[in-house]
Amino acid sequence: MQELSLSKAGSAIVRSFQLCGINPTAQRLRIAELLLEAPQHLSADQILVKLRSQGSTISKATVYNTLNLLASKGVIRQLEVDGDRKLFDSNIVPHFHFFDTETGELTDLSTSSVRFECLPDPPSGMEYAGIELYIRLRHV
């Protein structure tokens, strides 16, 4: 197995992986470090380009599989802003987004800045699991 040289952040990611039952392989850790280094919203392709620009030979399938695994375990959030692509959010705290329809850029928006005065009661036997809000913006 490849020996891992981990930063302080990398060590925290390993602990997070272990708590979630994720095997901390070198490739998974590098993908997580890249996404979690700052609050950001990246596509799998953007992550792949960044990794390859750093000399990695990681496969596209490994990037996609790792991101899907991390999202399913709650390490990151998977966002489906439009029908064409998925973005992965390093911020897992509940929040909403502004979406720039021209650039595709997402900007975090705190939940306290949005008020829902009245939500319908969920169907019998159901409860709210969360609310996803994308406020679409266009340049004027």
DACOR-V875527 format. One record per residue. RES is the residue in three letters. PHI is phi in whole degrees, -180 to 180 (* if undefined). PSI is psi in whole degrees, -180 to 180 (999 if undefined). Layout:
RES/PHI/PSI  RES/PHI/PSI
//
This chain:
MET/*/143  GLN/-68/134  GLU/-75/137  LEU/-101/132  SER/-106/110  LEU/-110/140  SER/-78/177  LYS/-59/-43  ALA/-64/-40  GLY/-62/-39  SER/-64/-38  ALA/-67/-36  ILE/-67/-41  VAL/-59/-46  ARG/-61/-42  SER/-62/-44  PHE/-59/-47  GLN/-62/-40  LEU/-64/-31  CYS/-92/-3  GLY/77/29  ILE/-102/130  ASN/-71/119  PRO/-82/75  THR/-74/161  ALA/-58/-42  GLN/-67/-44  ARG/-62/-42  LEU/-65/-40  ARG/-66/-40  ILE/-64/-47  ALA/-63/-44  GLU/-59/-43  LEU/-62/-46  LEU/-74/-37  LEU/-89/1  GLU/-68/-18  ALA/-159/157  PRO/-65/119  GLN/-161/165  HIS/-126/111  LEU/-127/149  SER/-85/165  ALA/-61/-39  ASP/-66/-38  GLN/-64/-41  ILE/-65/-43  LEU/-60/-44  VAL/-62/-44  LYS/-63/-44  LEU/-63/-44  ARG/-69/-32  SER/-68/-19  GLN/-95/9  GLY/94/4  SER/-73/147  THR/-110/23  ILE/-60/145  SER/-85/156  LYS/-61/-40  ALA/-62/-40  THR/-65/-41  VAL/-62/-51  TYR/-61/-47  ASN/-62/-41  THR/-66/-46  LEU/-62/-42  ASN/-64/-40  LEU/-64/-48  LEU/-61/-39  ALA/-68/-41  SER/-66/-26  LYS/-94/-2  GLY/82/14  VAL/-76/-35  ILE/-135/171  ARG/-110/138  GLN/-97/129  LEU/-117/135  GLU/-115/90  VAL/-76/-41  ASP/-139/176  GLY/-72/-10  ASP/-89/-31  ARG/-152/160  LYS/-112/144  LEU/-118/154  PHE/-117/128  ASP/-106/127  SER/-76/-15  ASN/-96/110  ILE/-97/-2  VAL/-69/138  PRO/-54/128  HIS/-163/169  PHE/-114/-179  HIS/-141/145  PHE/-89/139  PHE/-124/117  ASP/-81/111  THR/-68/-21  GLU/-84/-43  THR/-97/-19  GLY/80/5  GLU/-76/138  LEU/-106/141  THR/-125/130  ASP/-65/145  LEU/-136/123  SER/-67/151  THR/-66/-27  SER/-72/-16  SER/-87/-2  VAL/-124/136  ARG/-122/131  PHE/-107/110  GLU/-74/-35  CYS/-152/121  LEU/-112/145  PRO/-68/151  ASP/-65/138  PRO/-70/159  PRO/-57/158  SER/-54/134  GLY/82/6  MET/-120/157  GLU/-140/159  TYR/-67/131  ALA/-101/-15  GLY/159/169  ILE/-129/126  GLU/-103/126  LEU/-130/123  TYR/-120/115  ILE/-93/111  ARG/-81/130  LEU/-119/149  ARG/-135/153  HIS/-76/142  VAL/-113/999
//
